[in-house]
Amino acid sequence: MDTIVLNTAYFPPVQYMARVKEAARVVVERHDSYGKQGYRNRCEILTANGPLALVVPVRGAAHGERLLTGEARVDYSTRWQRVHARAIEAAYGKSPFYDYYMDEFEGFFRREERFLVDLNAGIMERLMDCLGIARDVSFSDGYAREVAAGVADFRDVFHPKRARRAREDDHVFKVYHQTFNDRFPFVHGLSVLDLLFNVGPDARACL
């Protein structure tokens, strides 16, 4: 696969990163209308009580105005970073590779990026480093309803709610050991952090 275009995502799901691995070039859409309840500002982890969504608060548009994804600003009026970091530690603190990888991401729970796309871009870069994926990643120059020939459109393919997906992704990846697998069957759609913390250097091969 040559070029793919994707929505921005906060600690994206395993399937999302699998598509990044397969592509030669990745374009992240930032000129689309900002959509709520998607992976743009949330990820899902597996806790002792089951899947948990971690949501980044975003400042909405003024009444009656359209908010573009690239204009979405992170809201730091609450201590969501601390909540996210503690939830991840509670879920994965005892997983085999938590200590090995968590240092790579702690900075994202301390510094304050102004725009959501910039926060996500930094996370994406660090994830690719951890997974050994070297790809050309850039932002879109403008919104196009139809992508150019030779470009695979994965915008709105990855969404927590099936009804909100443009289509289903047909990628098949290996089932791996998950924390709390003695309590729950294998859970699809979790953040790639779940994969990294559980299988470590084998994560790339699992994608």
GIQUI-V348032 format. One record per residue. N is the residue number from 0. PSI is psi in radians with two decimals (NA if undefined). Layout:
N;PSI / N;PSI
//
This chain:
0;2.26 / 1;-1.33 / 2;2.40 / 3;2.65 / 4;2.31 / 5;2.75 / 6;2.71 / 7;2.69 / 8;2.52 / 9;2.02 / 10;1.19 / 11;2.84 / 12;2.85 / 13;-0.78 / 14;-0.66 / 15;-0.85 / 16;-0.47 / 17;-0.70 / 18;-0.61 / 19;-0.73 / 20;-0.65 / 21;-0.40 / 22;2.69 / 23;-0.54 / 24;2.46 / 25;2.25 / 26;2.20 / 27;2.16 / 28;2.23 / 29;0.02 / 30;0.15 / 31;2.92 / 32;2.36 / 33;2.20 / 34;2.32 / 35;2.81 / 36;0.30 / 37;-2.98 / 38;-0.06 / 39;-0.72 / 40;0.42 / 41;2.72 / 42;2.91 / 43;2.30 / 44;2.90 / 45;2.07 / 46;3.12 / 47;-0.34 / 48;0.14 / 49;-3.01 / 50;2.49 / 51;2.28 / 52;2.25 / 53;2.09 / 54;2.27 / 55;2.10 / 56;2.39 / 57;2.41 / 58;2.25 / 59;2.97 / 60;2.77 / 61;2.70 / 62;2.21 / 63;-0.07 / 64;2.67 / 65;2.32 / 66;2.14 / 67;2.63 / 68;-0.74 / 69;-0.24 / 70;-0.13 / 71;2.13 / 72;2.45 / 73;2.39 / 74;2.06 / 75;0.37 / 76;-0.30 / 77;2.91 / 78;0.90 / 79;-0.56 / 80;-0.76 / 81;-0.72 / 82;-0.79 / 83;-0.82 / 84;-0.72 / 85;-0.65 / 86;-0.71 / 87;-0.71 / 88;-0.73 / 89;-0.62 / 90;-0.67 / 91;0.07 / 92;-0.50 / 93;0.09 / 94;2.75 / 95;-0.60 / 96;0.32 / 97;-0.90 / 98;-0.55 / 99;-0.67 / 100;-0.44 / 101;-0.56 / 102;-0.49 / 103;-0.37 / 104;-0.13 / 105;-0.55 / 106;-0.53 / 107;-0.25 / 108;0.16 / 109;-0.86 / 110;2.82 / 111;1.71 / 112;2.44 / 113;-0.80 / 114;2.51 / 115;-0.72 / 116;-0.55 / 117;-0.69 / 118;-0.85 / 119;-0.62 / 120;-0.70 / 121;-0.71 / 122;-0.76 / 123;-0.78 / 124;-0.76 / 125;-0.68 / 126;-0.75 / 127;-0.64 / 128;-0.80 / 129;-0.57 / 130;-0.04 / 131;0.62 / 132;2.06 / 133;1.90 / 134;2.66 / 135;1.97 / 136;2.26 / 137;2.91 / 138;2.69 / 139;2.59 / 140;-0.37 / 141;2.92 / 142;2.33 / 143;2.17 / 144;-0.71 / 145;2.29 / 146;2.85 / 147;2.80 / 148;2.42 / 149;-0.02 / 150;2.29 / 151;2.17 / 152;1.88 / 153;0.29 / 154;2.35 / 155;0.33 / 156;-0.62 / 157;1.97 / 158;2.47 / 159;-0.55 / 160;2.15 / 161;-0.66 / 162;-0.33 / 163;0.00 / 164;2.42 / 165;-0.63 / 166;2.96 / 167;2.47 / 168;2.30 / 169;0.18 / 170;2.37 / 171;2.19 / 172;2.90 / 173;2.47 / 174;2.30 / 175;2.95 / 176;2.24 / 177;2.58 / 178;2.47 / 179;0.41 / 180;-0.18 / 181;-0.21 / 182;-0.52 / 183;2.59 / 184;2.95 / 185;2.32 / 186;2.09 / 187;2.80 / 188;0.16 / 189;2.82 / 190;2.60 / 191;-0.27 / 192;-0.63 / 193;-0.75 / 194;-0.83 / 195;-0.84 / 196;-0.43 / 197;-0.61 / 198;-0.13 / 199;-2.26 / 200;-0.30 / 201;-0.06 / 202;-0.71 / 203;-0.71 / 204;-0.43 / 205;-0.36 / 206;NA
//
